């Protein structure tokens, strides 16, 4: 996730490589960011000392260890942004010095191409300046919404929903190939249709059902396809995927 955000920032010239510093246990993990001109280290405390905004992007099960390691360096001047799934604001604040300014940000990997979707959750000590700064970082790489810890689990499911959309995209491509279209053309057209549908909803505010109905002519080809999708349980399967993803996040939070 951190790599996706960095890619989006670089693509949009939001942050210069010299403004960033990254740490990880091994050179293997740091090789890609080092090639982008970003300063690297194996020392988490060095990052905290050097940066005003500290982004936590470790695995969720490492957060207790990382928090203990860096807490002595987290002063009142630091803003801490967590990208960790299922790690709530109370848990984050409990592992850091009292009064630490903490925000949760749940983006997705489409941030790499500046089409991400990020849910923000405010900690108890953050200021409006902190929130404005965080939105300034994430807005150039996608949509930003604010919510609660509970909603952040739902927002996190939208991170995983890229996998669901990729399955839909692949299935559309497979269907077109089955009916005679070349694979590269089928995949590009399916991707464009998905992107166009999303953009249409965002720009017009139309309910998805209205968009669907607008292309379904009586006894036409599209309504036949919609019927086939309903018979196949596509709608229910996607709803179930979102539900089980959120419940899993709740289990481990």
N, C-alpha and C positions, 0 to 999 in steps of 0.2 A: 504494500500500500504506500509506504514512504517513497518508493521508487516511482510509482505512478504520479504522486503529487509533485515530486521534483521534476519529472518530465513535463507535467502541465505548466509548472512555474517557468521552466526554461523555454518552453514553446511560446508562452505568452510574454516572455521577458518581464515577468512579475518580480522575480528575484534574481540577482546576479549570482553566479557560482561563488564569488568571493564573500558573499553574505551568509553562506551556509557552512556548517560544519557537521560531520556525521561520525558516529561511533558504532562499532560492532565488534563482536568477539574475534572474528577472523578476517583476514585479508580477502578471502573469497567473497564475503558479503559486501566488502567495501570497494572491490575492484571497479564496478560499474560507475559508482558515484565519483570515484577518484579520477576516472577517465573524463568526467565532465568538468574537471577543474575544481572540484569541491575538496576542501581540506578534510582530512580524515584522521581518526585516532582510534585506539582501542580503549581509551579511558573516558568513561561516561562523565566523570566529574570535570574533566577538562572541557567538555562540551558545555556543561552547565555554567562553568565559570566564564566561558567566552561568549555566551549567547544571552540575549535578553528574552527571547522566546524559546522555550525548551519543548520539543515535540517528542512525546513518548510513542514509539512504534515497535516495541518489543512484543513477543508473544504474551498473551494475557497471563499465562501461568508464571511468567517471570517478573511480573510487576512488583511483587513484594520484595524480591531481591534487588531490583533496580531502584525502587524507592528508598530502601535502606542505604544503598550505596551512595545515592546522590543527595539525600536530605540535608546533610550538613552544608551543601553548596547552594541550596535553594533559598535565596534571600527574598526579601519583600519586593525587590526590583524585578523579579522573574515572573513571567507568565508561562504557565505550564499547559500545553495542549496535548490531550491524550487521543490517540487514534485506536485505542484498544477496544475490541468488541467485548461486551458483557462485563466491563469493569466500570461500576457506577461512580458517580461523583462522590458520594460518602466514602467509598473504598479508596478512591484516589486521594481525597483530602486527609483521610486517616493516616495514610502512609507518608505524608509530607508535613513540614512544619505548620503549626497553627497559623492561619491567616493567609496561606498560600493561595494565589489566584489561579484557579484551575478551570479549564473548559474542556468538554468532550467534543470531538469532531469525528463524525462517522461518514467518511467519504466512500467512493467506490473507485475501481480501477479505471473507469472512463475519464477520470480526472486527467489522465495522461494525455488525452486528446481534447481537453478543455470542455468535455461534455459530462462531467461528473455530477453527482447528487450527494450533498453533504448535509447531515443533520447536526446541529449544534445544541449543546446543553450547557447552561451557565452553572458554574460553581457558586458557592455562597459568598465568595469574596471578590468576584470579578467586578470590574467597573464597565461603564458604557464605552469607555475608550478601549478597553480590552476587547469587547464584543465587536466594535467597529473595526479594529485592527484585524481581528480574526476573519470577519466577513470580507475585508479587503484582500486577504490572502486567498480565500476559497472562492469568492464570487467570480474571479477571472477564469476559473477552471471548472465552472459548472453552477448548477442551481444550489442555493443555500436556504435551508429552512431551520427554524428554531423549535425545540421541543423539550420534553422531560426525559429523565432516565428511562422511564417505561416506554415512551415513544421512540427512544433511541434504539431499542431492540427491534422495533418495527423498521426504523430507518436503516438499521444494520441489515435487515432482511433484503432491503433494496440493493445493498451491496452485493449480496449473493444473487439477486434477481438478474444480474447480468448473465449468469449461467443459464437461467431459465429462458431469457430472451435469445441467447445463443442457440439453445435447443430449438426454439421456434424458428429462428432464422435458418438453421441447418435443415429443419424439416421442410420448410418452404422451398429451399434450394433442391432438396432431394426430390420433392414432388415435381418441380420444373424439369429436372434432369430425367426423371421417369417419363415425362411427356415429350422429351426430345431436345431440350435446351442444353447447351454446353455448360459445364460446371462453373467456370469462372464467371460467365454471364449470369447464371442463375443466382449465384451467391451475391454478386454485386447488386443485382436488382432487388433481391430480398432485403439486403442491408439498407438500401436506399428507401425502400418502402417502409421499413421500420422507423428509420430516422425521420422520414417525411410525415408519418402518422403522428409521431411524438411532437414534432415541431408544429403541426397543425393544431393539436390540442393545446399546447402551451401558448400559441399566439392568438387563438380564437376563443379559448376558454370553453369550447363545446364539450358536452358530456361525451365520453367515448361511444355510448350507445347512439348518440345523434350522428357521429361520424360514420359509424357502421351503417345506420339506416340510410344515410345520404348516398351510399353506393350500392344499395340493395334494391334493384328493380323487381317489380312483380314477375314471378316465374323466370327470373333471370339467372345468370351464371353465378353471381356472387351469393345470392340467398341459398342456392344449392350448396355452395361451399360452406356457408355459415351453418347450415343444417348438419352437414357432415362433421364439422368441428364439434357441435353440440352433442351429436351422437357419440363422438369419440371421447367426450368428457374433458375437453381442453380447458374450459372455464373452471370446472371443479378441481382439476389437477393443479392449476396455477394458484387457486385460492388455498388449496391444501398445502402446497409448497411454501407459501408465505406463512401459514399458520405454524407448521412444524418447525420452520426456521426460527420464528420468534420464540416458540416454546423452548427450543433448545438453548437459545440465548438466555432465557430466564432461568433455566436449570443451572447454567454455569456462572451466572452473575452473582 
